[in-house]
Amino acid sequence: MGMNDEPGAERLTPWSDLDEARQTELLAAYQADLDALPPTCSLETKVERFARWLAGRGIGFSMDDVGRPGPGHGRSAR
């Protein structure tokens, strides 16, 4: 059962459904909170922290979203 499927859980808007401008806005807003956290090299920890922060804003994010191009990036640069 996923984060959005749990009984009583609020439905989160998937990160991938946000347009590039909204994703950029959220990333910039997260930077201030990120600067207050202890540094980590762990990708899992970074994703967990960002996902928790986004969930507080009604946005769902998971490891599956890492490295996935956002809307408008359908073509690879190859």
Secondary structure, DSSP 8 states (H G I E B T S, - for coil): --TTTSTT----EEGGGS-HHHHHHHHHHHHHHHHTS-----HHHHHHHHHHHHHTTTEE--GGGTT---TT--S---
